[in-house]
Amino acid sequence: MRPVRGLLAAALCLGAGLAYAGAAAPGTDAAGAAAAAESAWNAFLAGDLESVAASYRYLSTLGTASPDPDANLALMARDRGLHDEAVAAWVKTSVKDDARGFVWNQRGWSYAALDRLSEARSSFLKALDRSATTADSAESQLGLAVSLRLAAEPKKALAPLRTLLEQNPFDQNAPLKSPYIMAAANSEAARTTGGSGDRYPAMAYLRQCLSLDPRNLECLKDLAELQSKVGENRAAWYSYQGLEAMDPADAEFPKQVKRLRQFITGDPEAALPIRRLGRPLLPPQAGEDAAGPAGPTLRVGLFTAPDGRPATALRAYFVTNSDFKIVAQSGDVVKDDGRAMHQWEVAYRPENNLVELRDNARNIVYTTKQSFRIIPSAPQPSVLVKNVRLTDPVGLDIGDREVRGGIEVIPNPYGFKLVNEVGLEEYLYGAVSVALPHGSDSEAYKAQAVVSRTRALWFKAHRAENLERTDICDAEACQKYLGLSEEMQEAGAAVRATAGITLTQDGEAVLVLQHDNCGGVTENGRDSEEPGTAHLLSVSDGERPVGIGHSPLELELWMHEYPGQDRYCEASGITPPAESRWVRFIPAAAVTARARRVKDIGPVRHLRVLSRTSTSRVKSLEVVGSRGSVRLDGFKAIASVLSPGSLRSTLFTVQPLMAGSKAESFILWGAGTGHGVGLCRAGLLGQARMGRKWPVILSHYFPNLKLMDPFQKHLAPEPAKLPVGHFKKPKNPRWNKKQQK
């Protein structure tokens, strides 16, 4: 056992006197209990689970009811891999008169972790009887199905799953609402039916799983394998391409892509759901909705990989909305009579390492190894880039895009790269439009415009040296940008309404981060992997300053229960449920294979959290195998082993499932999507839907930053005027139909 330190040691010493001497006053009891609970929480965040257990054993001797010592001891035993101890503690907790469905569910999972499946089934059935919330009921049905499948009773396992899946998760009058667990239920149904040889029903369940949670790596992998087995080669090829984009390090996925391609007639890429555009849409003359002052020029790398580097192209076509000229790197105009709406071609010739420029009649008008620029002459210039062929398109959006401004073509020994030269405010038209879903409120777009502008200016001011001299990329690594092709009128109006306004600290634009959904509480910048973000503070994403809690039990409840109705990230009705709460069944064999890329530790037996941030997000994770262990630090490292390219967040807890003495899978109960630092876009949408103005929204997520208008200097946000208490959540958690009109 690890030594007990600090407050915990003092608390235990105090506890010994209280328990055995009996001479302390009641007030001292309360003080000792509070100190022990606080010490336990700090030890839990630090990963010192033995000290946490010691604290809760002490609290148990005091007869403390809250936080429940037995339930917390059960969770600490589970997290240390001591499943016998976990079962004993859950049994003790569940015999209490007020034991709710959640407790019986955890008792069931603990039995399943010991492969005691009959007792697991009994516990889940008892949980159904004791469940007072739809979350507990849904978890009971899922647990019952899992225990029956593990016991090799697939037909019986389908019954509780059908009970789950036949419910309409968006019908408030349904007896069971389970939108947050539906993806996991479909995944389990596919595993159950597929194991019985019913491939087509399994494929239907897997497609439904992916429609609810597109990041579910297990569902996509299972679907690809089934599609290949039944001869759906084109569909399987497409699924394996998605897997390769998620996990490029898995050598099996590109092999399958290559193998399946030989069975497909024609070019399979021609059938991909890729954005195709015929001609530029931007009128060359400025209209009423034209951008104001363009601001500084940005150089935006196009078709960039997830790491922010522009991909190399072999061929591309372009069409301008006005007459254009071609300007060489030297500044000489090599072509001054390019015609609007004519399609030209840029192509790389590997035999001589030259880039050729051909006109609409396919005549070669220019060849070079130097960069050149395509500059339309209109007051509102745009270039449509079409049918780009890249050397490595995996994971990239290769669809056509029309961008404002001009294009620079930069040759390299393997092809060429494309850079969009565009004014800041015009760039924001596209960046803000794709940052938020359709149906977002105008105040949300305004707040997003300020955040996107601040990020763009920070990237320009801190540009890393690169051969293309880009200021920013068009991928999520910087901020997503598809140009005019995806512009929204509401976003353009928001950019104009907030022209020039940025978030600053000491008068300078700072790096601000953003993510999809914070899960209810944002993260501190100092705990993120992004350097220089200590100015970004953690805030509660709701009307009241409610946090995740201060005990392992409260954290577990936060993961398993549905989000509170007072959370801003639940108020808009247009964010998918999977962004808020999610459940993943990750096969132990898959974790073993991915851990082997770091170190060969043998079959994985256990996952142990070594440390968490102050908001309970996992900072370090130990993967324990039969021949050793490997430590993973930070979001990227953890995701690379648990779920490459698809782990929604590190705000999760782990429940193992065993098959005999071996780990069968690990259940992740998670909340939120993204790193959790800075702007929570789901919360932004919710606050805007509730009527908050954009300065107030930004002051909530960036409490120590100031808004600066280049014309009015500092802007002070108006006080928030919100009703006290809960607001009513829209019936459909994914979409408010009124917003479609």
TAKAQUI-V914510 format. One record per backbone hydrogen bond with DSSP energy under -0.5 kcal/mol. CO is the residue of the C=O (numbers start at 1). NH is the residue of the N-H. Records with the same first field share a line. If there is no record, write none. Layout:
# TAKAQUI-V914510
CO->NH / NH
This chain:
# TAKAQUI-V914510
5->8 / 9
6->10
7->11
8->12
9->13
10->14
11->15
12->16
13->17
14->18
15->19
16->20 / 21
17->21 / 22 / 23
25->28 / 29
26->30
27->31
28->32
29->33
30->34
31->35
32->36
33->37
34->38
35->39
36->40
37->41
38->42
39->43
40->44
41->45
42->46
43->48
44->47
45->612
47->49
48->52
49->53
50->54
51->55
52->56
53->57
54->58
55->59
56->60
57->61
58->62
59->63 / 64
60->63
64->69
68->72
69->73
70->74
71->75
72->76
73->77
74->78
75->79
76->80
77->82
78->81
81->83
82->86
83->87
84->88
85->89
86->90
87->91
88->92
89->93
90->94
91->95
93->96
96->99
100->103 / 104
101->105
102->106
103->107
104->108
105->109
106->110
107->111
108->112
109->113
110->114
111->114 / 116
112->115 / 658
115->117
116->120
117->121
118->122
119->123
120->124
121->125
122->126
123->127
124->128
125->129
126->130
127->131
130->101
133->137
134->138
135->139
136->140
137->141
138->142
139->143
140->144
141->145
142->146
143->147
144->148
145->149
146->150
147->151
148->153
149->152
153->157
154->158
155->159
156->159 / 160
157->161
158->162
159->163
160->164
161->165
162->166
164->167
167->169
168->171
170->172
171->174
176->178
178->181 / 182
181->185
182->186
183->187
184->188
185->189
186->190
187->191
188->192
189->193
190->194
191->195
192->196
193->196 / 198
194->197
197->199
198->202
199->203
200->204
201->205
202->206
203->207
204->208
205->209
206->210
207->211
208->212
209->213
213->216
215->217
216->220
217->221
218->222
219->223
220->224
221->225
222->226
223->227
224->228
225->229
226->230
227->232
228->231
231->233
232->236
233->237
234->238
235->239
236->240
237->241
238->242
239->243
240->244
241->245
242->246
243->247
247->250
249->251
250->253 / 254
251->255
252->256
253->257
254->258
255->259
256->260
257->261
258->262
259->262
260->263
261->264
263->265
266->268
267->270
268->271
269->272
272->274
275->400
284->380
287->290
294->425
296->424
298->300 / 422
299->301 / 471 / 472
300->420
301->474
303->311
305->308
309->305
312->391
313->416
314->348
315->389
316->346
317->386
318->344
319->384
320->341
323->377
324->338
325->327 / 375
326->334 / 335
327->373
328->331
332->328 / 334
335->326
338->324
339->342
342->344
344->318
345->358
346->316
347->356
348->350
349->352 / 353 / 354
354->349 / 356
355->368
356->347 / 358
357->365 / 366
358->345
359->362
363->359 / 365
366->357
368->355
371->329
372->409
373->327 / 375
374->376 / 407
375->325
378->381
381->405
382->321
383->385 / 403
384->319 / 386
385->401
386->317
388->390
389->314 / 315
393->396
396->398
401->385 / 403
402->484 / 485
403->383
406->421
407->374
408->410 / 419
409->372 / 411
410->417
412->415
415->412
416->313
417->410
418->302
419->408 / 421
420->300 / 422
421->406
422->298
423->427
424->428
425->429
426->430
427->430 / 431
428->432
429->433 / 488
430->434
431->435
432->436
437->440
441->445
442->446
443->447
444->448
445->449
446->450
447->451
448->452
449->453
450->454
451->455
452->456
453->457
454->458
455->459
456->460
457->461
458->462
460->463
466->469
472->301
474->481
475->478 / 479
482->485
483->486
484->487
488->492
489->493
490->494
491->495
492->496
493->497
494->498
496->499
498->501
502->708
503->510
504->706
505->508
508->505
510->512
513->679
515->681
516->682
517->673
518->521
520->541
523->678
524->527
525->528
529->531
530->533
533->536
535->537
536->525
539->522
540->542
541->568 / 569
544->546
545->547
551->555
552->556
553->557
554->558
555->559
556->560
557->561
564->567
566->543
567->570
568->571
576->579
577->580 / 581
580->672
582->670
584->586 / 668
585->587
586->666
587->591
588->592
589->593
590->594
591->595
592->596
594->597
595->598 / 599
599->601
601->627 / 628
603->626
604->663
606->624
608->610 / 622
611->619 / 620
613->616
617->613
619->634
620->610 / 611
621->623 / 632
622->608 / 624
623->625 / 630
624->605 / 606
625->628
628->625
630->623
632->621
634->638
635->639
636->640
637->641
638->641 / 642
639->643
643->646 / 647
646->648
648->674
650->618 / 652
651->671
653->669
655->667
657->664 / 665
659->662
662->659
664->588
665->657
666->586 / 668
667->655 / 669
668->584 / 670
669->653
670->582
673->516 / 517
676->523
679->515 / 681
680->684
681->685
682->686
683->687
684->688
685->689
686->690
687->692
688->691
693->696 / 697
694->698
695->699
696->700
697->701
698->702
702->705
706->504
707->715
708->502 / 710
709->713
713->709
715->707 / 717
720->722
731->733
733->575
735->737
736->739
737->740
738->741
